[in-house]
Amino acid sequence: MTATRPTLTRRHAVGETSARSLLLTVLGEFVMPQESPVWTATIVEVLDSLGVEEKSARQALARTAGDGWLSSERVGRSVRWSLTPSGRRLLTEGAERIYAFGTPPPVWDGVWLILYVSVPESKRRLRHRLRTKLTWAGFGSPGPGMWISPIPSREPEVLSVVQGLGLDQGAMSFTARFAAVGSEREMVRRAWDLDAVAAQYAGFVETFGELEPASVHDTMLAQTRLVHEWRRFPFLDPRLPTALLPEGWIGDQARRLFAERHTEWSDVAQHRWRELIGR
């Protein structure tokens, strides 16, 4: 029997502030690198410091275990948790996407990947699923039925999306350069709401730009919030080439800030986590 590949819902991937999404951040940032089981009480304590009530924390643990990402072991009256192979694989892939997103975008050769796919108005749920999946993959839509990406290597991902939704029979894709008719920047403006993305980046910079944790424990919490907030951006920002972005794009400042803060706080945060699980 083939194992089911673990996946995150978009709601959890974009880092919605819920007990479960915060738990996933803690698991990825601290439990996975340490490779040690962690007591329920430790996770509940950390999530409580992040504003999550105990009941919600315990429900998040139970649901995550129910999805096959955590396994539990009872020791006396206490329970400790370990990542399953599926959970470790899921979080490893997530970490790779998060930290790769923090690097500068590659030089662009001017080639677009274009997808045409039509979904009848009567199938609104299917249209919504298509839009969600293609937006998640970094595509923008400058007009009805047309989706574009400046990263042609995403074609296998697009093929998987349209096949998975049963839309591959009527879909078409090709690669091309923008020609003489119209404006490439206007096409970008219609395809992506970069003002909304910039506003999200501005909030991130404002929150973490001047943040100075007052203690070792606060540093661990700040690191958790930093990664949790940054998790959203690979799914919000299409990461367009520099040539297509507004001058002085705030996303570049936010990426530098994330890298600096993560490096600055990491050792202290990991040390504090080891203290907590060693008690």
VEXDREN-2710 file (C-alpha; in Angstrom, 1 decimal):
% VEXDREN-2710
k/r/px/py/pz
1/MET/0.0/0.0/0.0
2/THR/1.4/3.4/-1.0
3/ALA/1.9/5.9/1.9
4/THR/-0.2/9.1/1.6
5/ARG/2.1/12.1/1.1
6/PRO/1.6/14.5/4.0
7/THR/0.3/17.9/3.0
8/LEU/-0.5/21.2/4.7
9/THR/-3.7/23.0/4.1
10/ARG/-3.2/26.5/2.8
11/ARG/-4.7/27.9/6.0
12/HIS/-1.9/26.3/8.1
13/ALA/0.8/26.9/5.5
14/VAL/0.2/30.6/5.4
15/GLY/0.7/30.7/9.2
16/GLU/-2.8/31.6/10.3
17/THR/-2.6/32.4/14.0
18/SER/-4.2/29.3/15.5
19/ALA/-3.2/26.8/18.1
20/ARG/-2.3/24.2/15.4
21/SER/-0.4/26.6/13.1
22/LEU/1.7/27.8/16.1
23/LEU/2.3/24.1/17.1
24/LEU/3.6/23.4/13.6
25/THR/6.0/26.3/13.9
26/VAL/7.3/25.0/17.3
27/LEU/7.6/21.5/15.9
28/GLY/9.6/22.7/12.9
29/GLU/11.8/25.2/14.6
30/PHE/12.6/23.3/17.8
31/VAL/11.4/19.7/18.0
32/MET/12.7/18.6/14.5
33/PRO/16.3/20.0/15.0
34/GLN/16.7/18.6/18.5
35/GLU/15.4/15.1/17.5
36/SER/14.2/14.5/21.1
37/PRO/10.7/13.6/22.4
38/VAL/8.9/16.4/24.1
39/TRP/6.5/16.3/27.0
40/THR/2.9/17.5/26.6
41/ALA/3.5/19.9/29.5
42/THR/6.4/21.5/27.7
43/ILE/4.5/22.1/24.5
44/VAL/1.5/23.4/26.5
45/GLU/3.7/25.8/28.4
46/VAL/5.3/27.2/25.3
47/LEU/2.0/27.6/23.5
48/ASP/0.6/29.3/26.6
49/SER/3.4/31.9/26.4
50/LEU/2.3/32.5/22.8
51/GLY/-1.3/33.1/23.9
52/VAL/-2.8/29.7/23.3
53/GLU/-5.1/28.2/26.0
54/GLU/-4.3/24.8/27.4
55/LYS/-7.4/23.1/25.9
56/SER/-6.6/24.4/22.5
57/ALA/-3.0/23.3/22.8
58/ARG/-4.0/19.8/23.7
59/GLN/-6.6/19.7/20.9
60/ALA/-3.9/20.8/18.4
61/LEU/-1.6/18.0/19.6
62/ALA/-4.4/15.4/19.2
63/ARG/-5.3/16.6/15.7
64/THR/-1.7/16.7/14.6
65/ALA/-1.2/13.1/15.9
66/GLY/-4.5/12.2/14.2
67/ASP/-3.0/13.3/10.8
68/GLY/-0.1/11.0/11.4
69/TRP/2.6/13.7/12.0
70/LEU/3.2/13.0/15.7
71/SER/3.3/9.8/17.7
72/SER/2.8/9.6/21.5
73/GLU/4.4/7.5/24.3
74/ARG/2.9/7.3/27.7
75/VAL/5.4/7.3/30.6
76/GLY/3.5/6.9/33.9
77/ARG/0.8/9.5/33.9
78/SER/2.6/11.7/31.4
79/VAL/2.8/11.7/27.6
80/ARG/5.7/12.6/25.4
81/TRP/5.6/13.3/21.6
82/SER/7.9/12.5/18.7
83/LEU/7.7/13.4/15.0
84/THR/6.7/10.5/12.8
85/PRO/8.6/10.0/9.5
86/SER/5.7/11.7/7.7
87/GLY/5.8/14.6/10.1
88/ARG/9.5/15.0/9.7
89/ARG/9.3/14.9/6.0
90/LEU/6.5/17.5/6.0
91/LEU/8.4/19.9/8.2
92/THR/11.7/19.4/6.3
93/GLU/10.0/20.3/3.1
94/GLY/8.4/23.3/4.7
95/ALA/11.7/24.5/6.2
96/GLU/13.4/24.2/2.8
97/ARG/10.7/26.4/1.2
98/ILE/10.8/29.0/4.0
99/TYR/14.6/29.4/4.1
100/ALA/15.0/29.2/0.3
101/PHE/12.5/32.0/0.1
102/GLY/14.9/34.1/2.2
103/THR/17.5/34.2/-0.6
104/PRO/17.6/36.7/-3.4
105/PRO/15.5/35.9/-6.5
106/PRO/17.4/34.3/-9.4
107/VAL/18.2/36.4/-12.5
108/TRP/15.3/36.2/-15.0
109/ASP/15.6/35.4/-18.7
110/GLY/12.3/37.1/-19.6
111/VAL/10.4/33.9/-20.4
112/TRP/6.9/33.4/-19.1
113/LEU/5.0/30.2/-18.5
114/ILE/1.4/30.7/-19.6
115/LEU/-1.6/28.5/-18.8
116/TYR/-5.0/28.7/-20.3
117/VAL/-7.7/26.7/-18.4
118/SER/-11.4/27.3/-18.5
119/VAL/-13.9/26.3/-15.8
120/PRO/-17.6/26.9/-16.3
121/GLU/-19.4/29.4/-14.1
122/SER/-21.6/26.7/-12.9
123/LYS/-18.7/24.9/-11.2
124/ARG/-17.8/27.6/-8.8
125/ARG/-16.3/25.3/-6.2
126/LEU/-13.9/23.8/-8.8
127/ARG/-13.0/27.3/-9.9
128/HIS/-12.2/28.3/-6.4
129/ARG/-10.0/25.2/-5.9
130/LEU/-8.1/25.9/-9.1
131/ARG/-7.5/29.5/-8.1
132/THR/-6.3/28.5/-4.6
133/LYS/-3.9/25.9/-6.0
134/LEU/-2.5/28.1/-8.7
135/THR/-2.1/31.1/-6.4
136/TRP/-0.4/28.9/-3.9
137/ALA/2.0/27.9/-6.7
138/GLY/2.9/31.5/-7.3
139/PHE/0.7/32.1/-10.4
140/GLY/-1.2/35.3/-11.2
141/SER/-4.2/35.8/-13.4
142/PRO/-4.3/39.0/-15.6
143/GLY/-7.5/37.9/-17.3
144/PRO/-10.2/35.2/-17.3
145/GLY/-8.8/31.7/-17.9
146/MET/-5.2/33.0/-18.2
147/TRP/-2.5/32.2/-15.6
148/ILE/1.1/33.3/-15.7
149/SER/4.4/32.7/-13.9
150/PRO/7.9/34.0/-14.7
151/ILE/9.3/30.6/-13.6
152/PRO/8.8/28.1/-16.4
153/SER/10.2/25.3/-14.3
154/ARG/6.9/25.2/-12.4
155/GLU/5.2/23.5/-15.4
156/PRO/5.2/20.0/-13.7
157/GLU/3.4/21.5/-10.7
158/VAL/0.8/23.1/-13.0
159/LEU/0.3/19.8/-14.8
160/SER/-0.2/18.1/-11.5
161/VAL/-2.8/20.7/-10.5
162/VAL/-4.9/20.6/-13.7
163/GLN/-4.7/16.8/-13.8
164/GLY/-5.7/16.5/-10.2
165/LEU/-8.8/18.7/-10.8
166/GLY/-9.7/16.9/-14.0
167/LEU/-9.1/20.0/-16.1
168/ASP/-6.1/18.8/-18.2
169/GLN/-8.2/17.9/-21.3
170/GLY/-9.2/21.5/-22.1
171/ALA/-6.1/23.2/-20.7
172/MET/-3.1/24.6/-22.7
173/SER/0.3/25.8/-21.6
174/PHE/3.2/27.3/-23.4
175/THR/6.3/29.5/-22.8
176/ALA/6.8/32.9/-24.4
177/ARG/8.3/36.4/-24.1
178/PHE/6.2/39.5/-23.8
179/ALA/5.9/41.1/-27.2
180/ALA/5.3/44.6/-28.5
181/VAL/1.5/45.0/-27.7
182/GLY/0.6/46.3/-24.3
183/SER/2.7/46.7/-21.2
184/GLU/4.4/43.9/-19.3
185/ARG/4.3/45.9/-16.0
186/GLU/0.5/46.5/-16.5
187/MET/0.1/42.7/-17.0
188/VAL/1.9/42.1/-13.7
189/ARG/-0.2/44.7/-12.0
190/ARG/-3.4/43.0/-13.1
191/ALA/-2.1/39.5/-12.2
192/TRP/-0.9/40.2/-8.7
193/ASP/-1.9/42.6/-5.9
194/LEU/1.6/43.7/-5.0
195/ASP/0.3/46.6/-2.9
196/ALA/-1.3/44.1/-0.6
197/VAL/1.8/42.0/-0.4
198/ALA/3.9/45.1/0.3
199/ALA/1.5/46.0/3.2
200/GLN/2.1/42.6/4.7
201/TYR/5.8/43.0/4.4
202/ALA/5.6/46.5/6.0
203/GLY/3.8/45.0/9.0
204/PHE/6.5/42.3/9.4
205/VAL/9.3/44.9/9.3
206/GLU/7.5/47.1/11.8
207/THR/7.0/44.2/14.2
208/PHE/10.5/42.8/14.1
209/GLY/12.6/45.7/13.0
210/GLU/13.1/47.1/16.5
211/LEU/12.2/44.1/18.7
212/GLU/14.6/43.4/21.5
213/PRO/13.7/40.4/23.6
214/ALA/14.2/41.0/27.3
215/SER/15.2/37.5/28.4
216/VAL/16.3/34.1/27.1
217/HIS/12.7/32.8/27.2
218/ASP/11.5/35.9/25.4
219/THR/14.1/35.3/22.7
220/MET/12.7/31.8/22.1
221/LEU/9.2/33.2/21.8
222/ALA/10.4/36.0/19.5
223/GLN/12.1/33.4/17.3
224/THR/8.9/31.4/17.2
225/ARG/6.8/34.4/16.2
226/LEU/9.4/35.5/13.6
227/VAL/9.4/32.1/11.8
228/HIS/5.6/31.8/12.2
229/GLU/5.0/35.2/10.5
230/TRP/7.6/34.5/7.8
231/ARG/5.9/31.2/6.9
232/ARG/3.1/33.1/5.3
233/PHE/5.2/34.9/2.7
234/PRO/6.2/32.1/0.3
235/PHE/2.4/31.7/-0.2
236/LEU/1.6/35.4/-0.4
237/ASP/4.5/36.7/-2.5
238/PRO/4.8/35.3/-6.1
239/ARG/8.5/36.2/-5.8
240/LEU/8.7/38.0/-9.1
241/PRO/12.0/38.9/-10.7
242/THR/13.5/42.2/-9.7
243/ALA/12.9/43.6/-13.1
244/LEU/9.1/43.2/-12.6
245/LEU/8.9/44.7/-9.1
246/PRO/8.4/48.3/-7.9
247/GLU/11.7/50.2/-7.2
248/GLY/12.8/49.8/-3.6
249/TRP/10.7/46.6/-3.1
250/ILE/10.1/46.2/0.6
251/GLY/10.2/42.4/0.3
252/ASP/14.0/42.7/-0.1
253/GLN/14.2/44.6/3.2
254/ALA/12.0/42.0/4.9
255/ARG/14.1/39.1/3.7
256/ARG/17.3/40.7/5.0
257/LEU/15.6/41.4/8.3
258/PHE/14.3/37.8/8.7
259/ALA/17.8/36.4/8.0
260/GLU/19.4/38.8/10.4
261/ARG/17.0/38.2/13.3
262/HIS/16.9/34.5/12.8
263/THR/20.7/34.3/13.0
264/GLU/20.8/36.7/15.9
265/TRP/18.2/34.8/18.0
266/SER/18.7/31.2/17.0
267/ASP/21.4/29.9/19.4
268/VAL/19.8/31.5/22.4
269/ALA/16.3/30.2/21.4
270/GLN/17.6/26.6/20.8
271/HIS/19.4/26.7/24.2
272/ARG/16.2/27.8/26.0
273/TRP/14.3/24.9/24.3
274/ARG/16.9/22.4/25.5
275/GLU/16.5/23.8/29.0
276/LEU/12.7/23.3/28.8
277/ILE/12.8/19.7/27.5
278/GLY/15.6/18.8/29.9
279/ARG/13.7/19.7/33.1
END
